[in-house]
Amino acid sequence: MEHILDVESLKKLTPEQQKTLISGVKQQAAILNAQNMITDLSERCLTKCITSPGSALSNTEKQCLQRCMDRFMETYNLVSQTLQKRVQEEIAASTRMT
């Protein structure tokens, strides 16, 4: 199996090229993360809130969807912030050790 990112090739990149590559990878990861979040949100909330198919959503279904999406986003944001804080703390701790 051919590797897309060969370590030896990466070592030959200039710092600017490395920075550009890392930025692109981060952007792709963010897009994938957003797609996964939307898929998960849709599956969870639609399954929970839409009880019977029809041509329009009932007010109860609309309210359920809104609450479900709000709760999902609040939880997602809390988890993301906590994870980001921990990563920053680990980076700071590893920087102090070196």
N, C-alpha and C positions, 0 to 999 in steps of 0.2 A: 504494500500500500504506500503510495507516494504521500509524503508530508507536505502540506501547503506551506508551513513555516519551518524552514530548515534552520537550525540553530547556527550553523556555520555561516549561512548567508546573512542571518540577522546580525552577526558580529561584524560583518563587512559594511553594514550600513553606516552612514554618517549620523551623528547625533540628531541632525534635523530630520533625516529620513526615518530614524527610529521614532522620533516624536510624532511625525505624521502617521506612521504605521500604527502606533499605539492609539492615537486619536481616532483613527478609522475603526480600529477594533472596538474601542469604547463606544463609539457611535452605533456600530452594528449590534453590540450587546444591549445597548439601551433600547434600540428598536425591537429586538427580539423580546426583551423583558416587557415592553409595553404591549406587544402582540399577545404574549402569554397572559398578561394581566387581564386584558380585554376578553380573551377567550375564557379564562377562569371566571371572571365576573359574569359574563353572559351565561355560562353553563349553570353557575350556582343560583343566580337571581332568577333566571327564566324558569328553571326547574322548580324553584321554591314558590314563585309568585304567579305563574301562569297555570291556572288549574284546568282550564278548558279552552281549546282553540276556538277562535271566532274572528270576525272581521274587524273587531275593534277591542281595545283593552277596556275593562271596567275600571271605575274609579278606585276600587279596592286593589286591583292589580297594579294600577299606576302608582298608588301610594306604597304598596309593598315593594315594587321595583325601586322607587326612589329611596326608601329607607334602606333596602338591601344594598344598593349601590353606595349610599352615603357611608354605611357601616363598613363596607368592604374597603372603600378608599381611606377612611380614617385608620383602619387597621393596617392597611398597606403602608400608609405614610408613617405610622408609628414604628412599624417593623423596619422600614427603610432608614428612618432617622437613627434608630437604635443601632442598626448594623453599621451605618456610616460612622457613628460615634465610636463604636468598638474598633473599627478598622483604623480610624485616626489615632486612637489611643495605642493600638498595637504598633503602628508606624512610629509614633513618638517614642514609645518604649524601646523599639529596636534601634532607633536613631541614637538614643542616649547610651545604648550598650556599645555602639561602635565608636 
